[in-house]
Amino acid sequence: MLSAKHTAQSMKETTINIIDGLQGQQAQLKRLLAQKVCSHAGPNFNHIFFTNSGSEAVDSALKALSLQYPGYA
């Protein structure tokens, strides 16, 4: 019979493996979507950023601008 500690450890390892697998699939899907969007956007667009919300989008845009124009930050 398995101990509670062994069962909990096994469940933890299984959960971590499932999450790692899902994150790997999600990364592949994001990469494919980014390539597709950039291919339709034209030759000057070769980067894309995915965000979770409008505030993250604005924050990312401001950070990108501060990198492009460092003297204006």
PyMOL commands that place a pseudoatom at each C-alpha (Angstrom):
pseudoatom trace, name=CA, resn=MET, resi=1, chain=A, elem=C, hetatm=0, pos=[0.000, 0.000, 0.000]
pseudoatom trace, name=CA, resn=LEU, resi=2, chain=A, elem=C, hetatm=0, pos=[1.239, 3.466, -0.891]
pseudoatom trace, name=CA, resn=SER, resi=3, chain=A, elem=C, hetatm=0, pos=[1.761, 6.023, 1.805]
pseudoatom trace, name=CA, resn=ALA, resi=4, chain=A, elem=C, hetatm=0, pos=[0.020, 9.385, 1.719]
pseudoatom trace, name=CA, resn=LYS, resi=5, chain=A, elem=C, hetatm=0, pos=[3.392, 11.102, 1.311]
pseudoatom trace, name=CA, resn=HIS, resi=6, chain=A, elem=C, hetatm=0, pos=[4.282, 8.919, -1.695]
pseudoatom trace, name=CA, resn=THR, resi=7, chain=A, elem=C, hetatm=0, pos=[0.851, 9.498, -3.266]
pseudoatom trace, name=CA, resn=ALA, resi=8, chain=A, elem=C, hetatm=0, pos=[1.119, 13.264, -2.767]
pseudoatom trace, name=CA, resn=GLN, resi=9, chain=A, elem=C, hetatm=0, pos=[4.602, 13.306, -4.315]
pseudoatom trace, name=CA, resn=SER, resi=10, chain=A, elem=C, hetatm=0, pos=[3.394, 11.257, -7.282]
pseudoatom trace, name=CA, resn=MET, resi=11, chain=A, elem=C, hetatm=0, pos=[0.434, 13.604, -7.815]
pseudoatom trace, name=CA, resn=LYS, resi=12, chain=A, elem=C, hetatm=0, pos=[2.752, 16.624, -7.632]
pseudoatom trace, name=CA, resn=GLU, resi=13, chain=A, elem=C, hetatm=0, pos=[5.128, 15.153, -10.230]
pseudoatom trace, name=CA, resn=THR, resi=14, chain=A, elem=C, hetatm=0, pos=[2.250, 14.260, -12.553]
pseudoatom trace, name=CA, resn=THR, resi=15, chain=A, elem=C, hetatm=0, pos=[0.790, 17.757, -12.249]
pseudoatom trace, name=CA, resn=ILE, resi=16, chain=A, elem=C, hetatm=0, pos=[4.152, 19.360, -13.004]
pseudoatom trace, name=CA, resn=ASN, resi=17, chain=A, elem=C, hetatm=0, pos=[4.578, 17.136, -16.071]
pseudoatom trace, name=CA, resn=ILE, resi=18, chain=A, elem=C, hetatm=0, pos=[1.111, 18.052, -17.358]
pseudoatom trace, name=CA, resn=ILE, resi=19, chain=A, elem=C, hetatm=0, pos=[1.715, 21.785, -16.836]
pseudoatom trace, name=CA, resn=ASP, resi=20, chain=A, elem=C, hetatm=0, pos=[5.117, 21.590, -18.546]
pseudoatom trace, name=CA, resn=GLY, resi=21, chain=A, elem=C, hetatm=0, pos=[3.530, 19.834, -21.517]
pseudoatom trace, name=CA, resn=LEU, resi=22, chain=A, elem=C, hetatm=0, pos=[0.766, 22.420, -21.808]
pseudoatom trace, name=CA, resn=GLN, resi=23, chain=A, elem=C, hetatm=0, pos=[3.238, 25.294, -21.582]
pseudoatom trace, name=CA, resn=GLY, resi=24, chain=A, elem=C, hetatm=0, pos=[5.311, 23.725, -24.345]
pseudoatom trace, name=CA, resn=GLN, resi=25, chain=A, elem=C, hetatm=0, pos=[2.258, 23.419, -26.590]
pseudoatom trace, name=CA, resn=GLN, resi=26, chain=A, elem=C, hetatm=0, pos=[1.203, 26.967, -25.781]
pseudoatom trace, name=CA, resn=ALA, resi=27, chain=A, elem=C, hetatm=0, pos=[4.663, 28.278, -26.680]
pseudoatom trace, name=CA, resn=GLN, resi=28, chain=A, elem=C, hetatm=0, pos=[4.535, 26.467, -30.029]
pseudoatom trace, name=CA, resn=LEU, resi=29, chain=A, elem=C, hetatm=0, pos=[1.090, 27.890, -30.792]
pseudoatom trace, name=CA, resn=LYS, resi=30, chain=A, elem=C, hetatm=0, pos=[2.216, 31.420, -29.865]
pseudoatom trace, name=CA, resn=ARG, resi=31, chain=A, elem=C, hetatm=0, pos=[5.253, 31.059, -32.111]
pseudoatom trace, name=CA, resn=LEU, resi=32, chain=A, elem=C, hetatm=0, pos=[3.117, 29.899, -35.057]
pseudoatom trace, name=CA, resn=LEU, resi=33, chain=A, elem=C, hetatm=0, pos=[0.597, 32.701, -34.536]
pseudoatom trace, name=CA, resn=ALA, resi=34, chain=A, elem=C, hetatm=0, pos=[3.351, 35.309, -34.292]
pseudoatom trace, name=CA, resn=GLN, resi=35, chain=A, elem=C, hetatm=0, pos=[4.915, 34.076, -37.534]
pseudoatom trace, name=CA, resn=LYS, resi=36, chain=A, elem=C, hetatm=0, pos=[1.549, 34.183, -39.288]
pseudoatom trace, name=CA, resn=VAL, resi=37, chain=A, elem=C, hetatm=0, pos=[0.727, 37.706, -38.050]
pseudoatom trace, name=CA, resn=CYS, resi=38, chain=A, elem=C, hetatm=0, pos=[4.180, 39.042, -38.964]
pseudoatom trace, name=CA, resn=SER, resi=39, chain=A, elem=C, hetatm=0, pos=[4.017, 37.473, -42.432]
pseudoatom trace, name=CA, resn=HIS, resi=40, chain=A, elem=C, hetatm=0, pos=[0.777, 39.367, -43.129]
pseudoatom trace, name=CA, resn=ALA, resi=41, chain=A, elem=C, hetatm=0, pos=[1.922, 42.644, -41.546]
pseudoatom trace, name=CA, resn=GLY, resi=42, chain=A, elem=C, hetatm=0, pos=[4.650, 43.404, -44.066]
pseudoatom trace, name=CA, resn=PRO, resi=43, chain=A, elem=C, hetatm=0, pos=[8.445, 43.418, -44.183]
pseudoatom trace, name=CA, resn=ASN, resi=44, chain=A, elem=C, hetatm=0, pos=[8.909, 46.125, -41.512]
pseudoatom trace, name=CA, resn=PHE, resi=45, chain=A, elem=C, hetatm=0, pos=[7.102, 44.103, -38.838]
pseudoatom trace, name=CA, resn=ASN, resi=46, chain=A, elem=C, hetatm=0, pos=[9.175, 41.236, -37.484]
pseudoatom trace, name=CA, resn=HIS, resi=47, chain=A, elem=C, hetatm=0, pos=[8.331, 41.272, -33.766]
pseudoatom trace, name=CA, resn=ILE, resi=48, chain=A, elem=C, hetatm=0, pos=[5.098, 40.651, -31.905]
pseudoatom trace, name=CA, resn=PHE, resi=49, chain=A, elem=C, hetatm=0, pos=[4.201, 40.801, -28.222]
pseudoatom trace, name=CA, resn=PHE, resi=50, chain=A, elem=C, hetatm=0, pos=[1.332, 38.916, -26.619]
pseudoatom trace, name=CA, resn=THR, resi=51, chain=A, elem=C, hetatm=0, pos=[-0.187, 40.452, -23.485]
pseudoatom trace, name=CA, resn=ASN, resi=52, chain=A, elem=C, hetatm=0, pos=[-3.016, 39.534, -21.128]
pseudoatom trace, name=CA, resn=SER, resi=53, chain=A, elem=C, hetatm=0, pos=[-4.674, 42.922, -20.802]
pseudoatom trace, name=CA, resn=GLY, resi=54, chain=A, elem=C, hetatm=0, pos=[-4.810, 46.473, -22.072]
pseudoatom trace, name=CA, resn=SER, resi=55, chain=A, elem=C, hetatm=0, pos=[-2.658, 47.757, -19.241]
pseudoatom trace, name=CA, resn=GLU, resi=56, chain=A, elem=C, hetatm=0, pos=[0.035, 45.195, -20.063]
pseudoatom trace, name=CA, resn=ALA, resi=57, chain=A, elem=C, hetatm=0, pos=[-0.156, 46.212, -23.721]
pseudoatom trace, name=CA, resn=VAL, resi=58, chain=A, elem=C, hetatm=0, pos=[0.352, 49.891, -22.846]
pseudoatom trace, name=CA, resn=ASP, resi=59, chain=A, elem=C, hetatm=0, pos=[3.186, 49.025, -20.455]
pseudoatom trace, name=CA, resn=SER, resi=60, chain=A, elem=C, hetatm=0, pos=[4.917, 46.909, -23.136]
pseudoatom trace, name=CA, resn=ALA, resi=61, chain=A, elem=C, hetatm=0, pos=[4.495, 49.657, -25.738]
pseudoatom trace, name=CA, resn=LEU, resi=62, chain=A, elem=C, hetatm=0, pos=[6.007, 52.272, -23.423]
pseudoatom trace, name=CA, resn=LYS, resi=63, chain=A, elem=C, hetatm=0, pos=[8.945, 49.995, -22.607]
pseudoatom trace, name=CA, resn=ALA, resi=64, chain=A, elem=C, hetatm=0, pos=[9.557, 49.344, -26.312]
pseudoatom trace, name=CA, resn=LEU, resi=65, chain=A, elem=C, hetatm=0, pos=[9.466, 53.074, -27.043]
pseudoatom trace, name=CA, resn=SER, resi=66, chain=A, elem=C, hetatm=0, pos=[11.879, 53.795, -24.199]
pseudoatom trace, name=CA, resn=LEU, resi=67, chain=A, elem=C, hetatm=0, pos=[14.320, 51.317, -25.739]
pseudoatom trace, name=CA, resn=GLN, resi=68, chain=A, elem=C, hetatm=0, pos=[13.974, 52.905, -29.168]
pseudoatom trace, name=CA, resn=TYR, resi=69, chain=A, elem=C, hetatm=0, pos=[14.216, 56.486, -27.863]
pseudoatom trace, name=CA, resn=PRO, resi=70, chain=A, elem=C, hetatm=0, pos=[16.345, 56.272, -24.690]
pseudoatom trace, name=CA, resn=GLY, resi=71, chain=A, elem=C, hetatm=0, pos=[16.808, 60.032, -24.222]
pseudoatom trace, name=CA, resn=TYR, resi=72, chain=A, elem=C, hetatm=0, pos=[13.092, 60.746, -23.879]
pseudoatom trace, name=CA, resn=ALA, resi=73, chain=A, elem=C, hetatm=0, pos=[12.249, 58.448, -20.973]
for i in range(1, 73): cmd.bond("trace and resi %d" % i, "trace and resi %d" % (i + 1))
show_as sticks, trace
zoom trace
